[in-house]
Amino acid sequence: MAAENCKFIPDFLSKYLPTLFGKEWCDSEMAKPEAERHQVYKWGIGCLDHKKTGHYDADGKWAVTPDGNTAAYLSLAFNLFAIEDNGRLDDLLLHRLKHPDQFQGAWHEVFVEATCLRAGFTIEREDERDPTTRHAEFTATHKATGERFSVEAKSKHRPGVLGFAGTAQPDEKLSLAFGRLINDAAAKKPKHPLVIFLDTNLPFRAASRVYGPETNGPATTSPYVAALLERIRTGHGGQYPFVMLTFTNIPHHYVAPHEPDPPKHIHVMMTEHPEGARGRALSALYDAVPLYGNIPNEFPDF
């Protein structure tokens, strides 16, 4: 689909995903009962419906404050476009996104890959079909320094959320156990220094139990995260098994249609602060994580 046919980037992105997923897939989802439709299709329908609630601003542009459906749909499209623009979008990733049982993990991996690309890395996915060893998701190589990292993406499954079987639980009963996911990533014994991206998958109000209350001051490590990290360090002989651990909570899917998109939580921890090439590479990745969802409205002039 040609971008020149769209005046604004969100308009392009809203049409971009259907071209990736294909008309046959879209028609199949449309024929299903609403409750059985794929999460991406529901986000897309919600995005189009929410667009109708906008208004013309002082410049004559149609303005809409994103709800959860809109932010989720456009952010996924923006990340996939970044991956395709770097020549890394393949049929296997699209297949996993289309498969309800694999969607949550693939959605998180799309965020992780796009983040690494924005930080100036190239990515090389591991061959998951090789049964002789366990694999991280991909190797990321910093183009400016040549530093290489094994990157692992982990996402917490919750009953009744993002297509996972079961009934959604009340906030106060949601599991905050993430140590197994971190240890599982470390147990793969990656070839390069390990970077872990962990999606906690919590409603915004429940996320404060992990990330701590919002503050206008400098970011600090919450007591929960500090205790978790100490358990991980102790369990690995007093050494962290990773050089960077990124906790993210992006709760688009926890609000009803037309409700404002809830704030995200991010906590990034580097276990070392080296000088030189590795420090530059890790700092670039650190700075790229909060860029999720920052979608420009207009195409740049060249």
C-alpha positions in Angstrom: 0.0 0.0 0.0 1.5 3.3 -1.0 1.9 5.8 1.8 1.4 8.7 -0.6 -2.3 7.8 -0.8 -2.6 8.8 2.9 -2.2 12.3 4.3 -1.4 11.3 7.9 0.6 8.4 9.3 -2.3 7.0 11.5 -4.4 6.8 8.3 -1.6 4.8 6.6 -1.2 2.5 9.7 -4.9 1.8 10.0 -4.8 0.5 6.4 -1.4 -1.2 6.6 -2.3 -4.0 9.0 -5.1 -5.5 6.8 -2.7 -5.6 3.9 -0.2 -7.6 6.0 -2.8 -10.0 7.4 -4.6 -10.5 4.1 -8.1 -10.2 2.8 -8.8 -13.9 3.4 -7.9 -13.6 7.1 -9.9 -10.4 7.5 -13.0 -12.0 5.9 -12.7 -15.1 8.0 -12.5 -13.0 11.2 -15.5 -10.8 10.1 -17.6 -14.0 9.7 -17.0 -15.1 13.3 -19.1 -14.2 16.3 -17.7 -11.1 18.0 -16.5 -13.0 21.0 -14.5 -15.4 18.9 -12.7 -12.9 16.7 -8.9 -12.4 16.9 -7.6 -9.7 19.2 -6.0 -7.7 16.3 -9.3 -7.7 14.3 -11.2 -6.5 17.4 -8.6 -3.7 17.9 -9.0 -2.7 14.2 -12.8 -2.6 14.4 -12.6 -0.6 17.7 -10.1 1.8 16.1 -12.4 2.6 13.2 -15.4 3.0 15.5 -13.5 5.3 17.9 -12.3 7.5 15.0 -15.9 8.6 14.5 -15.9 10.2 18.0 -13.4 12.8 16.9 -13.8 16.4 15.9 -12.2 19.0 13.6 -9.5 21.1 15.4 -8.6 24.7 14.8 -6.4 23.7 11.8 -9.3 21.7 10.2 -7.7 18.4 11.0 -9.8 15.5 12.4 -8.6 15.0 16.0 -9.2 11.9 18.1 -7.8 11.1 21.6 -6.7 7.4 21.3 -8.6 4.8 23.3 -7.1 1.5 24.2 -8.2 -0.1 20.9 -6.7 2.7 18.8 -3.4 2.8 20.6 -3.0 -0.9 20.5 -3.8 -1.2 16.8 -1.7 1.7 15.6 1.3 0.8 17.8 1.3 -2.7 16.5 1.1 -1.5 12.9 3.9 1.1 13.6 6.2 -1.6 15.0 5.5 -4.1 12.2 6.2 -1.4 9.7 9.6 -0.7 11.4 10.4 -4.4 11.2 9.4 -4.6 7.5 11.3 -1.5 6.7 14.4 -3.1 8.0 13.8 -6.3 6.0 13.0 -8.5 9.0 9.3 -9.2 8.5 8.7 -12.8 7.5 5.8 -15.2 7.1 6.6 -17.1 10.3 6.2 -14.0 12.5 2.9 -13.1 10.7 1.7 -16.7 11.2 2.4 -16.5 14.9 0.5 -13.2 15.2 -2.5 -14.6 13.4 -2.6 -17.7 15.7 -4.6 -16.9 18.8 -2.5 -19.3 21.0 0.7 -17.6 19.9 -0.4 -14.0 19.5 0.5 -12.7 23.0 4.1 -13.9 22.8 4.5 -12.7 19.2 2.9 -9.3 20.0 5.5 -8.8 22.7 8.3 -9.9 20.5 7.2 -7.4 17.8 7.6 -4.6 20.5 11.0 -5.9 21.5 12.3 -6.2 17.9 11.1 -2.7 17.0 12.7 -1.3 20.1 16.0 -2.8 19.2 15.8 -1.5 15.6 15.0 2.0 16.8 18.1 1.8 19.1 20.3 1.2 16.1 20.6 -2.6 16.2 20.3 -5.3 13.6 18.5 -8.4 14.5 19.0 -12.0 13.6 16.3 -14.5 14.8 17.4 -17.8 16.3 16.3 -21.0 14.5 13.6 -22.3 16.8 13.3 -25.4 14.7 16.7 -26.6 15.9 15.8 -29.0 18.7 19.4 -29.6 19.8 19.6 -26.5 22.0 17.4 -23.8 23.6 17.3 -20.4 21.9 16.9 -16.8 22.8 14.5 -14.9 20.5 17.3 -13.2 18.5 20.7 -11.8 18.5 20.9 -8.0 18.4 24.0 -6.3 17.0 24.6 -2.6 17.6 25.5 -1.2 14.2 27.7 1.7 15.7 29.8 -0.5 18.0 29.4 -4.1 16.9 28.4 -5.2 20.4 26.2 -8.3 20.4 23.4 -9.3 22.8 21.1 -12.3 23.1 17.6 -10.9 23.5 14.8 -12.8 25.2 11.2 -11.7 25.3 8.9 -13.0 28.1 5.2 -12.2 28.6 3.0 -13.1 31.6 -0.1 -15.1 30.5 -3.3 -14.4 32.5 -6.6 -16.3 32.3 -9.1 -14.7 30.0 -6.7 -12.1 28.7 -5.3 -11.7 25.1 -6.9 -15.0 24.0 -5.6 -17.1 26.9 -8.1 -19.6 28.2 -10.0 -19.1 31.4 -11.8 -16.4 33.3 -10.2 -13.0 33.9 -9.4 -12.5 37.6 -10.0 -9.5 39.8 -7.0 -7.1 40.3 -6.3 -8.2 43.9 -5.9 -11.9 42.9 -3.6 -11.4 39.9 -0.3 -13.2 40.2 2.8 -11.1 40.6 5.2 -14.0 40.2 7.8 -13.2 37.5 10.9 -15.0 38.8 10.2 -18.2 36.8 10.1 -16.2 33.5 13.4 -14.5 34.3 15.1 -17.8 35.3 13.8 -19.5 32.3 15.4 -16.9 30.0 18.7 -17.2 31.9 18.5 -21.1 31.7 18.8 -20.9 27.9 22.5 -20.1 28.4 22.7 -17.6 25.5 25.7 -17.1 23.3 26.0 -13.4 24.2 25.3 -11.1 27.2 21.6 -11.5 27.9 19.0 -8.7 27.7 15.5 -9.7 28.9 12.3 -7.8 28.1 9.5 -8.9 30.5 5.9 -7.9 29.9 4.0 -8.0 33.2 0.6 -7.8 31.5 -1.4 -6.1 34.3 -4.3 -3.6 34.4 -2.9 -0.1 35.0 -4.2 0.1 38.6 -2.8 -3.3 39.5 0.6 -2.5 38.0 1.4 -0.1 40.8 1.9 -3.1 43.1 4.9 -4.0 40.9 6.2 -0.6 39.7 5.3 1.5 42.7 3.1 4.6 42.7 3.5 7.3 40.0 5.9 10.1 40.9 7.0 13.3 39.2 10.5 12.8 40.6 13.4 10.6 39.4 12.5 7.0 38.6 13.2 4.7 41.5 13.1 0.9 41.9 10.0 -0.2 43.7 10.4 -2.4 46.8 8.7 -5.3 44.9 11.2 -5.1 42.0 14.1 -4.7 44.4 13.2 -7.8 46.3 12.6 -9.8 43.1 16.0 -8.7 41.7 17.7 -9.7 44.9 16.2 -13.1 44.8 17.4 -13.6 41.2 20.9 -12.4 42.1 21.1 -14.7 45.1 19.8 -17.6 43.1 22.6 -17.1 40.6 25.5 -17.1 42.9 25.5 -13.4 43.7 25.6 -12.4 40.0 22.8 -11.2 37.8 22.4 -13.5 34.8 21.6 -10.6 32.5 23.1 -7.2 31.6 19.7 -5.5 31.2 16.2 -6.3 32.4 13.3 -4.3 31.1 9.9 -4.6 32.9 7.1 -3.2 30.7 3.3 -2.9 31.3 1.4 -1.8 28.2 -2.3 -2.3 29.2 -4.2 -1.2 26.1 -6.4 -4.3 26.3 -7.6 -3.7 29.9 -10.0 -0.8 29.1 -13.4 -0.8 27.4 -14.0 0.7 24.0 -13.8 4.5 23.9 -12.1 4.6 27.3 -8.8 6.6 27.3 -5.7 4.5 26.6 -4.2 3.8 30.1 -0.6 4.9 30.9 2.1 2.4 30.5 4.7 1.4 33.2 8.4 0.9 32.3 11.3 0.0 34.5 14.7 -0.6 32.9 17.7 -1.9 34.9 21.2 -2.3 33.7 23.3 -4.5 35.9 26.5 -3.0 34.7 27.5 0.5 33.5 30.5 -0.1 31.3 32.5 2.5 29.5 33.2 2.3 25.8 31.3 0.2 23.2 29.1 -1.9 25.4 28.1 1.1 27.5 27.1 3.0 24.3 25.1 0.1 23.0 23.2 -0.6 26.3 22.5 3.2 26.7 21.0 3.3 23.2 18.7 0.4 24.0 17.8 2.0 27.4 16.8 5.2 25.7 14.7 3.4 23.0 12.4 1.5 25.3 10.2 4.5 26.2 9.7 5.3 22.5 6.9 2.7 22.3 3.7 4.4 21.1 5.3 7.6 20.0 3.7 7.7 16.6 4.2 10.9 14.5 1.0 12.3 12.9 2.5 13.7 9.7 5.0 12.3 7.2 8.4 14.0 7.2 9.4 16.3 4.4 12.4 15.1 2.4 
